[in-house]
Amino acid sequence: MPIDDGADFRPIRIAVLTVSDSRTSETDSSGRYLCDALQELGHELADHAIVPDDVGAILSRVHQWVDDQSIQCILTTGGTGVTGRDVTPEALAVLSGKEIPGFGELFRWISYQKIGTSTIQSRAIAYVVRSTYIFALPGSTGACRDGWEQILVHQLDSRFKPCNFIEMIGRLREV
């Protein structure tokens, strides 16, 4: 992908939320991967938390981070499937943000290359809520790796051309 080596990298503060009824800090390989990957690129890990598959728990944590204007991005992992307990997309929809439909579409296209039609079970989604980007990834570490390495590593790098999400941060609250 085209990186402008003459441009400065602009780090942002990113929080990571693992949505799971069963993962702990010791077993959360997906959340740990995202925390490590964003820091490796040069961003700052603002916070990392694990909440159960529960709309109220998800909303409580996401609200805290969206209200913190020093956090520009939230990455979630888990809760994007189709079972009864998978409620991350429903929780994020409550926030009345601006959906970024291309994220989920592109994620499923990338995922299709690896897992075929099973990708239809993913409800990966993204929003802008006030001035915070929120990207909801599936719970598997492989899916988080695909989403990070194929999409987010580029779109969250201010040097990526022709455009990226970082260069728009200051304009997200425009009306």
C-alpha positions as CSV (number, residue, x, y, z in Angstrom):
1,M,0.0,0.0,0.0
2,P,1.3,3.5,-0.7
3,I,2.9,5.2,2.3
4,D,4.2,8.7,1.9
5,D,7.7,8.4,3.5
6,G,8.0,12.2,3.4
7,A,4.9,12.7,5.7
8,D,5.0,12.5,9.5
9,F,3.3,9.7,11.3
10,R,0.6,11.1,13.6
11,P,-0.1,8.8,16.6
12,I,-3.6,8.7,18.1
13,R,-4.9,7.2,21.4
14,I,-6.8,3.9,20.8
15,A,-8.8,1.9,23.3
16,V,-9.4,-1.8,22.9
17,L,-12.6,-3.6,24.1
18,T,-13.0,-7.3,24.2
19,V,-16.6,-8.5,24.3
20,S,-16.8,-12.0,25.7
21,D,-18.5,-14.1,28.3
22,S,-15.5,-16.4,28.6
23,R,-12.3,-14.6,28.0
24,T,-10.0,-13.3,30.7
25,S,-6.9,-11.1,30.6
26,E,-4.9,-14.3,30.4
27,T,-6.9,-15.9,27.6
28,D,-7.8,-12.8,25.5
29,S,-5.4,-13.4,22.6
30,S,-7.5,-11.2,20.2
31,G,-7.5,-8.1,22.5
32,R,-3.8,-8.6,23.3
33,Y,-3.0,-8.9,19.5
34,L,-4.8,-5.5,18.8
35,C,-3.1,-3.8,21.8
36,D,0.3,-5.0,20.6
37,A,-0.3,-4.2,16.9
38,L,-1.5,-0.6,17.5
39,Q,1.5,0.1,19.7
40,E,3.9,-1.5,17.2
41,L,2.6,1.0,14.6
42,G,3.2,3.9,16.9
43,H,-0.2,4.6,18.4
44,E,-0.8,4.9,22.1
45,L,-3.0,2.3,24.0
46,A,-5.4,4.4,25.9
47,D,-7.1,1.6,27.7
48,H,-8.0,-2.1,27.4
49,A,-11.1,-3.8,29.0
50,I,-13.1,-7.0,28.8
51,V,-16.9,-6.9,29.1
52,P,-19.5,-9.6,28.8
53,D,-21.7,-10.0,25.8
54,D,-24.3,-7.6,27.2
55,V,-25.6,-4.4,25.5
56,G,-25.5,-2.4,28.7
57,A,-21.9,-3.5,29.6
58,I,-20.7,-2.7,26.1
59,L,-22.5,0.7,26.0
60,S,-21.2,1.7,29.5
61,R,-17.6,1.2,28.5
62,V,-17.9,2.6,25.0
63,H,-19.7,5.7,26.4
64,Q,-16.8,6.3,28.8
65,W,-14.3,6.2,26.0
66,V,-16.4,8.3,23.6
67,D,-16.8,10.9,26.3
68,D,-13.0,11.0,26.8
69,Q,-12.0,13.4,24.0
70,S,-8.4,12.2,24.2
71,I,-9.4,8.8,22.8
72,Q,-9.8,9.0,19.0
73,C,-10.5,5.4,18.2
74,I,-12.0,2.3,19.8
75,L,-11.3,-1.2,18.5
76,T,-13.7,-3.9,19.7
77,T,-13.3,-7.7,19.3
78,G,-16.1,-10.2,19.8
79,G,-19.8,-10.2,19.7
80,T,-20.2,-9.7,16.0
81,G,-21.5,-13.2,15.1
82,V,-25.1,-14.3,14.7
83,T,-25.8,-16.2,18.0
84,G,-28.2,-14.9,20.6
85,R,-25.3,-13.6,22.8
86,D,-23.6,-11.7,19.9
87,V,-24.8,-8.1,20.5
88,T,-21.9,-5.8,19.7
89,P,-23.5,-4.3,16.5
90,E,-26.8,-3.8,18.3
91,A,-25.0,-2.0,21.1
92,L,-23.1,0.3,18.8
93,A,-26.2,1.1,16.8
94,V,-27.7,2.6,20.0
95,L,-25.0,5.3,19.9
96,S,-26.6,6.9,16.8
97,G,-23.3,7.4,15.1
98,K,-22.5,7.6,11.4
99,E,-22.0,4.1,10.0
100,I,-19.0,3.4,7.8
101,P,-20.5,0.5,5.8
102,G,-17.4,0.1,3.6
103,F,-15.4,-1.3,6.6
104,G,-17.7,-4.3,7.1
105,E,-17.9,-4.9,3.4
106,L,-14.2,-4.8,2.9
107,F,-13.6,-6.9,6.0
108,R,-15.9,-9.6,4.6
109,W,-14.3,-9.5,1.2
110,I,-10.9,-10.0,2.7
111,S,-12.2,-12.7,5.0
112,Y,-13.8,-14.5,2.0
113,Q,-10.4,-15.0,0.5
114,K,-9.5,-17.1,3.6
115,I,-12.7,-18.7,4.9
116,G,-15.0,-18.6,1.9
117,T,-18.7,-18.2,2.4
118,S,-18.4,-18.6,6.2
119,T,-17.6,-14.9,6.2
120,I,-21.3,-14.3,5.8
121,Q,-21.6,-15.0,9.6
122,S,-19.5,-11.9,10.4
123,R,-21.2,-8.6,11.3
124,A,-18.1,-6.6,11.5
125,I,-19.1,-2.9,11.4
126,A,-17.7,0.6,12.0
127,Y,-19.1,3.9,13.2
128,V,-18.0,7.4,13.9
129,V,-19.6,8.5,17.2
130,R,-19.1,12.2,17.8
131,S,-15.3,12.5,17.1
132,T,-14.4,8.8,17.8
133,Y,-13.9,6.0,15.3
134,I,-15.3,2.6,16.4
135,F,-14.3,-0.5,14.5
136,A,-16.0,-3.8,15.6
137,L,-14.1,-6.9,14.7
138,P,-14.9,-10.6,15.2
139,G,-13.5,-12.3,18.3
140,S,-11.0,-14.7,16.6
141,T,-7.4,-13.6,16.6
142,G,-7.2,-14.4,12.9
143,A,-10.1,-12.1,12.1
144,C,-8.5,-9.4,14.2
145,R,-5.2,-9.9,12.4
146,D,-7.0,-9.6,9.0
147,G,-8.9,-6.5,10.0
148,W,-5.8,-4.8,11.4
149,E,-3.2,-5.9,8.8
150,Q,-5.4,-5.5,5.7
151,I,-7.5,-2.4,6.6
152,L,-6.8,-0.6,9.9
153,V,-3.0,-0.5,9.7
154,H,-3.4,1.6,6.5
155,Q,-6.4,3.7,7.4
156,L,-5.0,4.5,10.9
157,D,-1.7,5.7,9.4
158,S,-1.5,9.4,8.6
159,R,1.1,8.6,5.9
160,F,-1.2,6.3,3.9
161,K,-2.3,7.8,0.5
162,P,-4.5,8.8,-1.2
163,C,-6.5,9.2,2.0
164,N,-6.9,7.8,5.6
165,F,-9.0,8.2,8.6
166,I,-6.4,10.1,10.6
167,E,-6.4,13.1,8.3
168,M,-10.1,13.6,9.0
169,I,-10.1,13.5,12.8
170,G,-10.2,17.2,13.2
171,R,-13.3,17.4,10.9
172,L,-15.5,14.7,12.4
173,R,-17.6,17.1,14.4
174,E,-18.4,19.4,11.4
175,V,-22.1,20.0,10.7
